């Protein structure tokens, strides 16, 4: 089992920045990939960014490229999502997802990000 704790959400004005954190504990040796997803009211959950834990390989949604940066601290089993130049359309609940080498998924509870115009 893996446990996740997300933090860093909040209210920010358009153009501002926030940094989300996702700290993992438990069987972290099995982590293959961290991902950040978001879900806005009335919309489906979508991938924002993901990072392969060992190789550091990255993927971003087109809508956040150049504005968001995903990074990891292996020593702390923590992944970060630095969000700059935030837009009102970035408003959503942001979720952390861990996928293990064995194909298991573990979701966090989510953290609210609200961007005011």
N, C-alpha and C positions, 0 to 999 in steps of 0.2 A: 504493500500500500504506500501511496504517496499523498502527503497533505500539502495543500497550497494556501498561502495567505497573500492576498492582494492588498495593496495600499497605494495611496497617492492621488486618488480621484478628488474632485472638488469642482468648484465654480470658478470660472475664469472668463475674462473678457476676450473677445475676438482679437487675434494677434498675440495672445499670451501663450504661456508655456506651462506644462505640467509634466511630471515624471511619475510614471507608474512603476511599482515594484511587484514582483511575484517571487515569494520565497518558498522554496520546497523543503520538505523534511520527510524522513522515512527512508524508503528504498531508493534513494536518489542515484545509486550506482546504475540503475536501469534506465535512466532518462535518455531518450534519443533526441527529443525535440521539444522546445517550448514554443507556444504560439500565443499571440494576443488576438482576440476576436472582439467584435463589438456588436451590439444589438440596439438599434434605435426603436422607439415605439412604433408598432405597426409594421416593422420590417424584419426580414430574416437576419439571423446572425451571420456575420461575414468576417472573413480573415482580414486582419490588419497587417500583421507581420509575424514572421516566425524565424527561429534560429535553430540550427542543428547544434546540439549541445557540445559535442566533441570537436567537430570540424569548424564550427563558427559560420557555416554557410547560411546566407540570409535570403529571405523573400519578403517583398512588400506588396501591398495592394497599390494599384496605380494611383488611387486617390490620396495616398499619404506619402508617396515617394518625394524625397527632397525636404519633407517636413518632419517626419518621424524617424527615430533611430532606435533599433532594438539592439541590446547588448547583454552580455552575461558576465557574471562573476562566479566562476566555477568554485572557488574556495568557499563562497557563501551560499552556493546552490540557489542563486538569485538571478533573475532576468529583469531587465529594466526596459521601459518604453519611454523614451524621451520624445515629447510631443511639442513641437514648436509651431508658430504661426497658426494657431488653432482657429478653426472656423466654426460657425454655428452648426454646420452640418456634421461636425465631429461629435456632437452631443449624442451620447449613448451610454449604455452600461458596457464596461469593458471587462472581458473575462480572460483569464489565463488558462491555457490548456497544456498539459504535459502528456506527451505520447512516449511510451516506453519502447525499448527494443523488442519487447514481447507483444507489442500491438495494443497494449492497454491504454486507455485514455482517462485522465483525471482532470476535472474542471474545478476551477475556483468558483467562489460565490459571486464574484463580480464587484466592480467598483464604479460608481456613477461619475461620469464626466459631463459637465454642463458648460457650454460655451455661449455666453450672451453676446448679442450683437450691439 
